[in-house]
Amino acid sequence: MRTLCSSTLIGEALLAMFAGLVAMRLSSVSTAAVWIVTGIAMALCIALCGMINRPGAVQIGWALQIGLIASGFILPTMFGLGVVFAALWWCSVHYGRKVDEFKAARAAAVAAAAEA
């Protein structure tokens, strides 16, 4: 799960950077505000990569997805991209947990076979 979620978060960090560049050119929001929000989003994505297996990290990731979708009020394209990354986040969490469960069951079966 950590690999899948981290890949999604790195993609989001890059998306936030590029969206910041576009928002600076297209919106009436100040450049400083765009870079502050973009910097916070990027830092949160990178920090969350290292915290994936800790309690509450998935919920923080969901909050990040909602924030990304909400950034569509500044840059309308972000509504669509936010939905895409929210779907990627769901897939990463869902299938990552399935893979982790499969690996744990397989390790338990190997350990049981070794004892027998």
Buried (B, 14 or more C-beta within 10 A) or exposed (E): BBEBBBEBBEBBBEBBBEBBEEBBEEBEEEEEEBBEBBEEBBEBBBEBBEBBEEEEBBEBBBEBBEBBBEBBEBBEEBBEBBBBBBEBBBEBBEEBEEEEEEEEEEEEEEEEEEEE
